[in-house]
């Protein structure tokens, strides 16, 4: 059975750039179906020169910092509608801000994460087909802003971890490494020993074999659990 993966790109990039980022990973998972969703906020400014050189405008992001929680929840509704129309997907994969959006979506569906306003939206999203696996590459928490950012605000406490199997990859030289650890440990209750690392910065790993192997094993485990449940726990 084909594994379907929905991919959410990073801040001010686009699906074309993310496909290039993921070229090595996709090559390690032949037969998997990867699709890419652009963020709802469109503009002509790229995240950096590398993005601008590798892909043409427009560029997208998932929310504007000044929009606060309201902007984040609109992004959740946007991705949820795509899941309704094009799902189900087995895997929801996000890079950087895309991982933040994916995590917030799953937390909202399950009434996890922050106490408010996610719980208020849970019923609204109860018909959304939920992906069975979350994959974060250099992800950040949904409520986080860059260190020193003028829009930074206090991070609300996570009151309930998201009970969805997850795979987390971070870069040892990434300036957002601490935020990636927060996403894994606080939002998904992942032990430090289970977090994958690569020796670079804010990017996909050059050697994607460990990430591909972890994704393959996690999907297999989820499908085995679903199979046992369908047989009444046998």
C-alpha positions in Angstrom: 0.0 0.0 0.0 1.4 3.4 -1.0 2.4 5.7 1.8 1.1 9.2 1.2 3.1 12.1 2.6 1.9 15.8 2.8 4.8 18.2 3.1 4.7 21.7 4.6 7.6 23.9 3.7 9.6 26.4 5.8 9.2 30.2 6.2 9.2 32.2 2.9 10.1 29.3 0.7 7.8 27.3 -1.6 6.9 23.7 -2.7 9.5 23.8 -5.5 12.3 24.6 -3.0 11.2 22.0 -0.6 11.2 19.3 -3.3 14.8 20.2 -3.9 15.5 20.1 -0.2 13.9 16.6 0.0 15.4 15.1 -3.1 17.8 12.7 -1.3 15.1 11.7 1.2 12.5 11.0 -1.5 15.1 8.9 -3.3 15.5 6.7 -0.2 11.7 6.1 -0.1 10.8 4.8 -3.5 7.1 4.2 -4.1 6.1 6.8 -1.5 3.8 9.5 -2.7 5.0 13.0 -1.7 2.8 16.1 -2.2 3.6 19.7 -1.3 1.2 22.4 -0.1 2.1 26.1 -0.3 1.4 28.2 2.8 -1.6 30.6 2.8 0.5 33.8 3.1 2.1 34.7 -0.2 4.8 37.3 -1.0 7.8 38.1 -3.2 10.5 38.0 -0.5 12.5 34.8 0.0 13.8 33.6 3.3 17.4 34.1 2.1 19.6 34.3 -1.0 19.9 30.5 -1.2 16.1 30.2 -1.5 15.9 33.0 -4.1 18.7 31.4 -6.2 17.1 27.9 -6.1 13.4 28.8 -6.7 11.4 31.5 -8.3 8.9 33.7 -6.5 6.3 33.7 -5.1 7.3 32.5 -1.7 5.0 31.4 1.1 4.7 31.3 4.9 2.1 29.8 7.2 1.3 33.0 9.2 2.3 36.5 9.9 3.9 37.1 13.3 1.7 40.2 13.9 -1.4 38.1 13.4 -0.6 36.1 16.6 -2.7 33.1 17.5 -5.5 34.1 15.1 -3.1 33.8 12.2 -1.9 30.5 13.3 -5.4 29.1 13.7 -6.3 30.3 10.2 -3.3 28.3 8.9 -4.6 25.3 10.8 -8.0 25.7 9.1 -6.3 26.0 5.7 -4.3 22.8 6.1 -7.3 21.0 7.6 -9.4 21.8 4.6 -6.7 20.4 2.3 -6.7 17.2 4.3 -10.5 17.0 3.9 -10.3 17.5 0.2 -7.2 15.5 -0.7 -6.7 13.1 2.2 -6.2 10.9 3.9 -2.4 11.2 4.2 -0.3 8.7 6.2 2.4 11.2 7.1 2.4 14.9 7.8 6.0 16.2 7.3 7.1 19.7 8.1 10.3 21.7 7.9 10.9 24.6 10.3 7.7 26.8 10.4 5.9 24.1 8.4 6.6 21.7 11.3 5.1 24.2 13.7 2.0 24.5 11.6 1.7 20.7 11.3 2.2 20.3 15.1 -0.4 22.9 15.9 -2.9 21.2 13.5 -2.4 17.8 15.2 -2.6 19.3 18.7 -5.8 21.1 17.8 -7.4 18.0 16.4 -6.6 16.0 19.5 -7.2 18.8 22.1 -3.6 18.8 23.1 -0.8 21.4 23.3 -1.9 24.7 24.8 -5.1 24.9 26.8 -6.6 27.6 24.7 -7.7 28.2 22.0 -7.0 24.8 20.6 -9.6 23.0 22.6 -12.3 25.3 21.3 -11.5 24.2 17.7 -11.3 20.5 18.3 -15.0 19.9 17.4 -14.7 22.0 14.3 -11.9 19.7 13.1 -13.4 16.4 14.2 -14.1 15.4 10.5 -10.5 16.0 9.4 -8.7 12.7 8.4 -5.7 12.7 10.8 -2.3 11.6 9.5 -0.9 8.8 11.6 2.7 10.0 11.7 4.3 13.4 12.2 7.8 14.1 10.9 9.6 17.3 11.9 12.9 18.4 10.4 14.4 21.4 12.2 10.9 22.1 13.5 10.0 24.9 16.0 7.1 25.1 18.5 3.9 26.6 17.1 4.1 29.6 19.5 7.8 30.3 19.1 9.5 33.3 17.5 13.1 33.7 16.5 15.4 34.5 19.4 15.5 38.3 19.9 12.6 38.9 17.5 10.7 42.1 18.3 7.5 40.0 18.0 8.6 37.4 20.6 6.1 36.6 23.2 6.0 34.3 26.3 5.5 30.6 25.4 2.4 29.1 27.0 2.9 25.9 28.8 2.0 22.7 27.0 -0.7 21.1 29.1 -1.0 17.9 27.2 1.4 16.2 24.8 0.2 15.3 21.3 -0.3 11.5 21.2 0.7 10.9 17.6 3.7 8.9 16.7 6.5 11.2 15.5 10.0 11.4 14.1 12.2 14.4 14.9 15.4 15.4 13.1 17.5 18.4 14.1 20.8 20.0 13.1 23.5 20.2 15.7 24.7 23.5 14.3 21.2 24.9 13.9 20.5 28.2 15.7 16.9 26.8 16.3 18.2 23.5 17.9 16.8 24.4 21.3 13.4 25.1 19.8 13.5 21.8 17.9 14.2 20.0 21.2 11.3 21.8 22.8 8.9 20.7 20.0 10.0 17.1 20.4 10.1 16.9 24.1 7.3 19.2 25.3 4.8 18.9 22.4 5.3 15.2 21.5 6.8 13.8 24.7 9.8 12.3 22.8 12.9 11.2 24.8 16.2 12.8 23.9 17.6 9.5 22.9 15.0 9.0 20.2 15.7 12.4 18.4 17.7 12.1 15.2 20.6 14.5 14.6 22.7 15.6 11.7 26.0 17.6 11.9 24.8 20.7 10.0 22.5 23.7 10.4 18.9 24.6 9.5 18.5 22.2 6.7 17.6 18.6 5.7 20.4 16.2 6.4 22.9 15.4 3.6 22.7 11.8 4.5 19.0 11.0 4.6 19.3 7.3 5.3 18.7 7.5 9.1 15.6 9.7 8.6 14.2 7.5 5.8 14.8 4.4 7.9 13.0 6.0 10.9 10.1 7.0 8.8 9.8 3.6 7.2 9.9 1.8 10.6 7.4 4.2 12.1 4.9 3.8 9.3 5.3 0.0 9.6 4.7 0.1 13.4 1.6 2.3 12.9 0.1 0.0 10.3 0.8 -3.0 12.5 -1.0 -1.4 15.4 -4.0 -0.5 13.1 -4.0 -4.1 11.9 -4.1 -5.5 15.5 -6.8 -3.1 16.4 -9.0 -4.2 13.4 -8.6 -7.8 14.7 -9.9 -6.8 18.1 -6.4 -6.6 19.7 -5.2 -10.0 18.7 
